[in-house]
Amino acid sequence: MQKYKIWIIVALAILCIIGLLMWLAPQKDATESSTDSQSSEQSLAQQQALNVNGPANGLFPSPSQQDTEINCQMVLDSSNRLVVNEQTRNCFEYFITQFGEKSLEQIKQDFKTYITQNHKEPALSQILDLWDRYLQYRQSMGEITPPTGLDQEDPAYYRSIYNSTQNLRKKFFSHYEIEGLFGTEDTYHEYTLDRMAVLNDNNLTEAQKADKLKALFEGLPKDWQENLEQINKLDDLRKLTADIKARGGSSDEIRQMRMNLVGPEATQRLENLDGERSQWKNNVNHYLSERENIMKSGMSDSSKQQAIQDLRNKHFNKAEDQLRIETFEQVHDKGGKLPFAD
């Protein structure tokens, strides 16, 4: 009991000392207190503004963009003026893609809030002005109508839509802004449209088409060539080879087309591949013919199975080839077209 009394006396002594120190401390007047309060509020607001993904700055991410960073990396020059480029458009589209989860008015407000918190004049006014015009442009895109009287397989159909889009852009943006916002996209679109036109030009031979396609491809920026080389060249080779075969063209025509499109080394590799495919096709057809004879023979089922397995081992000594031939057997037995590569 004596121990508890000592602790109570010590606690009271500490409280008295704290009270004395507070009484002796200089008192702030009402003006100073108000200033400190406002300073604290401003500091808190600044800290909240740094959290651009959270609701503290009025931005509530849509469900599809939860836990993502805002893709809005504006580029400014040394005078704090906006440099219009693909990143500018990416920023605009980041907000616009929330449409459906948010109203257009909410998207506009979110964008203005974000830009105002992160940019100062003169860039601020530039960005907001370009944003307003970009929204008008995007809304006007819905007014572009497809051309009448043209088949959708006709390259002129897509060229017409592309030209209409280009004309629309000129109503909202300067040449500099168009190049910055859409330059990369236009490079690809123009290449694709020109490529379609060449492939559909009936006045050209396949070899001439290959020449023009190669020239178009080499006119692309280096990074585009790296991205498109495998996909487009394979597509072009398939299309032109099929066209030559469809009209009964010769192997020499196929070779010349390949030489023009991909060069001598790639042509040699393709011819080697042709030889392997031809050998595989002959081997498969021969095997299936012999297998058919076994299936129609008077042997017992077990003897047939053993004979077919022996035949399979004779024609295909690689495990992967034996797996491949099973697919051909199934298609053959169902009367389907055998899946040979062209």
Buried (B, 14 or more C-beta within 10 A) or exposed (E): EEEEEEEEEEEEEEEEEEEEEEEEEEEEEEEEEEEEEEEEEEEEEEEBBEEBBEEBBBBEBBEEBEEEEBEBEBEBEEEEEBBBBBBBBBBBEBBBBBEEEBEEEBBBBBBBBBBBBBBEEEBBEBBBEBBBBBBEBBEEEEEEEEBEEBEEEBBBBBBBBBEBBEEBBEEBBEEEBBBBBBEBEBBEBBBBBBBBBBBEEEEBBBBBBBBBBBEBBEEBEEEBEEEBEEEBBEBBBEBBBEBBBEEEBEEEBBBBBBBBBBEEEBBEEBBEEBEEEEEBEEBBBEBBEBBEEBEEEEEEEEEBEEBBEEBBEEBBEEEEBBEBBEEBBEBBEEEEEEEEEE
